[in-house]
Amino acid sequence: MPTDPLTLMGFGIGAVVIAWLVFSVVKKVVGIAIVLALAAGAWFLYANPQYLAPIVAYVRQFTG
């Protein structure tokens, strides 16, 4: 591996760019996973209304 400063700076900048790209993709994937989980939960409650009443009662305890 070359040890001259210019190459090491290039490797450092490249590593930062790659890390930024990886984390931006991971952030988007996590966001999509959260939206899918919320959609799946809504579909579950729509398909099984007997589970909705206790959740509404629990929420109403705190909201009045």
Secondary structure in CASP SS format (residue, H / E / C, confidence):
PFRMAT SS
TARGET T0000
AUTHOR 0000-0000-0000
METHOD secondary structure of the structure
MODEL  1
M C 1.00
P C 1.00
T C 1.00
D C 1.00
P H 1.00
L H 1.00
T H 1.00
L H 1.00
M H 1.00
G H 1.00
F H 1.00
G H 1.00
I H 1.00
G H 1.00
A H 1.00
V H 1.00
V H 1.00
I H 1.00
A H 1.00
W H 1.00
L H 1.00
V H 1.00
F H 1.00
S H 1.00
V H 1.00
V H 1.00
K H 1.00
K H 1.00
V H 1.00
V H 1.00
G H 1.00
I H 1.00
A H 1.00
I H 1.00
V H 1.00
L H 1.00
A H 1.00
L H 1.00
A H 1.00
A H 1.00
G H 1.00
A H 1.00
W H 1.00
F H 1.00
L H 1.00
Y H 1.00
A H 1.00
N C 1.00
P H 1.00
Q H 1.00
Y H 1.00
L H 1.00
A H 1.00
P H 1.00
I H 1.00
V H 1.00
A H 1.00
Y H 1.00
V H 1.00
R H 1.00
Q H 1.00
F H 1.00
T H 1.00
G C 1.00
END
